[in-house]
Amino acid sequence: MNLDLIIPLNKNNRESLFFISNGDNNLAVPGATDLTASPIHVPTFVYDTAVSTKSVTAIVYMVPNQPMSYNSDPTHATRVEDAIIGYGWNRFLQNTTKANLLYVTQLPQVKGNKMAMDTVVSFVKKQTNHVIENFTVSGASKRH
């Protein structure tokens, strides 16, 4: 996961926008520019939101971390987006053991996003003594 954080100088809002986006390990660092972000122009949108609402905003990229393949898959296919989700759910539904539940990628994605939110709260409090009480979560497609 990559995390971009925008902390406006004149913040007075205890809510934070948390935008969840994707990325690709084979491409440039997501979010480095508006054109490498996915969807494009998200960094400008989130920056403008921080300034106009006087609130801390954050973008987390690489949800899911992709492309990915599974050692347990005899085809060793490389998957992205819906193919990752489909493979994981199919594997779990074929055999609903606790071990196969780990293939349901939405579960670690939620945990990772929660950890990123905790990081935002902690960092902002430490650096600026500003308290974030709530997040508005948004994102690309099925990420939020």
C-alpha positions as CSV (number, residue, x, y, z in Angstrom):
1,M,0.0,0.0,0.0
2,N,1.1,3.6,-0.7
3,L,-0.5,6.3,1.4
4,D,-0.7,10.0,0.4
5,L,-1.7,12.4,3.1
6,I,-2.8,16.0,2.7
7,I,-2.9,18.2,5.8
8,P,-4.1,21.7,5.1
9,L,-2.6,24.5,7.2
10,N,-6.0,25.9,8.2
11,K,-7.7,22.7,9.1
12,N,-10.7,22.9,11.4
13,N,-12.7,19.8,10.4
14,R,-12.5,16.6,12.5
15,E,-13.7,14.5,9.5
16,S,-11.2,13.1,7.0
17,L,-11.8,11.9,3.4
18,F,-10.2,8.5,2.9
19,F,-10.0,7.6,-0.7
20,I,-9.1,4.0,-1.6
21,S,-7.6,3.4,-5.1
22,N,-5.8,0.8,-7.0
23,G,-2.4,0.5,-8.7
24,D,-0.2,-1.9,-10.6
25,N,3.2,-3.2,-9.4
26,N,4.4,-3.1,-13.0
27,L,3.7,0.6,-13.5
28,A,5.1,3.8,-12.0
29,V,4.3,4.6,-8.4
30,P,0.6,5.3,-8.3
31,G,-0.3,8.9,-7.4
32,A,3.1,10.3,-8.2
33,T,1.3,12.5,-10.7
34,D,-2.3,12.9,-11.7
35,L,-1.6,10.9,-14.9
36,T,-0.2,7.9,-13.0
37,A,-3.0,7.8,-10.5
38,S,-5.9,5.5,-11.0
39,P,-8.4,6.8,-11.6
40,I,-6.5,9.7,-13.0
41,H,-6.7,13.1,-11.4
42,V,-7.5,11.7,-7.9
43,P,-4.6,13.5,-6.3
44,T,-5.8,16.9,-7.4
45,F,-9.4,16.0,-6.4
46,V,-8.3,14.9,-2.9
47,Y,-6.0,17.9,-2.5
48,D,-8.7,20.3,-3.6
49,T,-11.1,18.6,-1.2
50,A,-8.6,19.1,1.7
51,V,-8.3,22.8,1.0
52,S,-12.0,23.5,0.4
53,T,-13.2,21.5,3.4
54,K,-10.3,22.4,5.7
55,S,-9.9,18.7,6.5
56,V,-7.2,16.2,6.3
57,T,-7.5,13.9,3.3
58,A,-5.7,10.7,2.4
59,I,-5.4,8.4,-0.6
60,V,-4.3,4.8,-0.2
61,Y,-3.1,3.0,-3.4
62,M,-2.5,-0.6,-4.3
63,V,-5.8,-2.0,-3.1
64,P,-5.5,-4.8,-4.1
65,N,-1.8,-5.3,-4.4
66,Q,-1.7,-6.4,-8.0
67,P,-1.2,-8.2,-10.3
68,M,-1.0,-11.3,-8.2
69,S,-0.7,-15.1,-8.7
70,Y,-1.3,-18.0,-6.3
71,N,1.2,-20.7,-5.6
72,S,-1.7,-23.1,-5.0
73,D,-3.1,-22.4,-8.5
74,P,-1.8,-25.1,-10.9
75,T,-2.0,-22.6,-13.8
76,H,0.0,-19.9,-12.0
77,A,-2.2,-17.3,-13.8
78,T,-1.5,-13.7,-13.1
79,R,-4.7,-11.9,-12.0
80,V,-5.9,-8.4,-11.5
81,E,-9.1,-6.8,-10.1
82,D,-12.2,-8.9,-10.5
83,A,-10.2,-12.0,-11.5
84,I,-8.5,-11.9,-8.0
85,I,-11.8,-11.6,-6.2
86,G,-13.4,-14.3,-8.4
87,Y,-10.5,-16.8,-7.8
88,G,-10.6,-16.2,-4.1
89,W,-14.3,-16.6,-3.7
90,N,-14.4,-19.6,-5.9
91,R,-11.6,-21.3,-3.9
92,F,-13.4,-20.6,-0.6
93,L,-16.8,-21.7,-1.8
94,Q,-15.4,-25.0,-3.1
95,N,-14.0,-25.7,0.3
96,T,-15.1,-23.4,3.2
97,T,-12.2,-24.1,5.5
98,K,-10.7,-21.3,7.6
99,A,-7.5,-21.6,5.5
100,N,-9.4,-20.9,2.3
101,L,-11.1,-17.9,3.8
102,L,-7.7,-16.2,3.4
103,Y,-8.2,-16.2,-0.4
104,V,-11.2,-13.8,0.0
105,T,-9.1,-10.7,-0.7
106,Q,-11.7,-8.2,0.6
107,L,-10.9,-9.3,4.2
108,P,-7.2,-8.3,4.1
109,Q,-8.1,-5.2,2.1
110,V,-10.4,-4.0,4.9
111,K,-7.8,-4.8,7.5
112,G,-5.1,-2.9,5.6
113,N,-7.3,0.1,5.0
114,K,-8.2,0.2,8.7
115,M,-4.5,0.1,9.6
116,A,-3.9,3.0,7.1
117,M,-6.7,5.0,8.8
118,D,-5.1,4.4,12.2
119,T,-1.8,5.6,10.7
120,V,-3.5,8.8,9.5
121,V,-5.0,9.5,12.9
122,S,-1.8,8.8,14.7
123,F,0.4,10.8,12.4
124,V,-1.8,13.8,12.2
125,K,-2.2,13.9,16.0
126,K,1.6,13.6,16.5
127,Q,2.5,16.2,13.9
128,T,-0.2,18.8,14.3
129,N,-2.1,17.9,17.5
130,H,-5.2,17.7,15.4
131,V,-7.8,15.0,16.2
132,I,-9.6,13.1,13.4
133,E,-12.9,11.7,14.7
134,N,-14.5,10.3,11.6
135,F,-13.7,9.2,8.1
136,T,-15.7,9.5,4.9
137,V,-14.6,6.6,2.8
138,S,-14.7,6.7,-0.9
139,G,-12.8,5.1,-3.7
140,A,-12.6,3.5,-7.1
141,S,-15.1,0.9,-8.0
142,K,-15.6,-1.8,-5.3
143,R,-12.8,-0.6,-3.0
144,H,-15.0,1.2,-0.5
